[in-house]
Amino acid sequence: MANAKTYKFNPEDFVNIPLLTDELVMLHSLCEEYHADRSIDNKYKLRNQLEDVFFLIKRRELDGSIDPVTAQEIRDYLEELASD
């Protein structure tokens, strides 16, 4: 499935970091669903996925897979993306 939108942090950029590509793909998909239909159910699914991705990024930051500056940039960007 092709993304309708181009994202600053593309999932393909993180194929060498375990689980992050799949989690970002899911997050982007849920963002698109939420922006198309701002139902409470879609909002909760998006927020839950966002939380999962935040914790995954933190784990990868702690294990050295992502540097702290990049990790924070990704978290800030994803929070902004999910709140648009």
C-alpha positions as CSV (number, residue, x, y, z in Angstrom):
1,M,0.0,0.0,0.0
2,A,1.5,3.3,-1.0
3,N,1.5,6.2,1.5
4,A,-0.7,9.1,0.5
5,K,1.7,11.4,2.4
6,T,5.4,11.8,2.6
7,Y,6.8,11.6,6.1
8,K,9.9,13.2,7.5
9,F,11.0,10.0,9.2
10,N,10.2,7.2,6.7
11,P,9.9,3.7,8.0
12,E,12.4,2.5,5.3
13,D,15.1,4.6,6.8
14,F,15.1,2.4,9.9
15,V,15.2,-1.1,8.5
16,N,18.4,-1.8,10.5
17,I,16.7,-1.0,13.8
18,P,14.6,-4.0,15.1
19,L,10.8,-3.5,15.0
20,L,10.9,0.3,14.3
21,T,10.0,0.0,10.6
22,D,6.9,-2.0,11.2
23,E,5.8,0.2,14.1
24,L,6.3,3.4,12.1
25,V,4.3,1.9,9.2
26,M,1.5,1.1,11.5
27,L,1.6,4.6,13.1
28,H,1.5,6.3,9.8
29,S,-1.4,4.2,8.7
30,L,-3.3,5.0,11.9
31,C,-2.5,8.7,11.4
32,E,-4.1,8.6,8.0
33,E,-7.1,6.7,9.3
34,Y,-7.5,9.3,12.1
35,H,-7.2,12.3,9.8
36,A,-9.8,10.7,7.5
37,D,-12.2,9.9,10.3
38,R,-11.6,11.6,13.6
39,S,-13.6,9.1,15.6
40,I,-12.8,8.5,19.3
41,D,-11.9,4.9,18.4
42,N,-9.4,6.0,15.8
43,K,-8.0,8.6,18.3
44,Y,-7.4,5.9,20.9
45,K,-5.8,3.5,18.4
46,L,-3.5,6.3,17.2
47,R,-2.5,7.4,20.8
48,N,-1.9,3.7,21.8
49,Q,0.3,3.2,18.8
50,L,2.1,6.5,19.4
51,E,2.9,5.4,23.0
52,D,4.2,2.0,21.7
53,V,6.5,3.8,19.2
54,F,7.7,6.2,21.9
55,F,8.7,3.4,24.2
56,L,10.4,1.5,21.3
57,I,12.4,4.6,20.4
58,K,13.4,4.9,24.0
59,R,14.6,1.3,24.1
60,R,16.5,1.8,20.9
61,E,18.0,5.0,22.2
62,L,19.2,3.2,25.4
63,D,20.7,0.3,23.4
64,G,22.6,2.7,21.2
65,S,20.6,2.0,18.0
66,I,19.4,5.6,17.8
67,D,21.4,8.6,19.1
68,P,19.5,10.7,21.7
69,V,19.2,13.8,19.6
70,T,17.6,11.9,16.7
71,A,15.4,10.0,19.1
72,Q,14.0,13.2,20.5
73,E,13.5,14.7,17.0
74,I,11.6,11.6,16.0
75,R,9.4,11.7,19.1
76,D,8.7,15.4,18.7
77,Y,7.8,15.0,15.0
78,L,5.5,12.0,15.7
79,E,3.7,13.8,18.5
80,E,3.1,16.7,16.1
81,L,2.1,14.4,13.3
82,A,-0.5,12.6,15.5
83,S,-2.0,15.9,16.8
84,D,-2.5,17.6,13.3
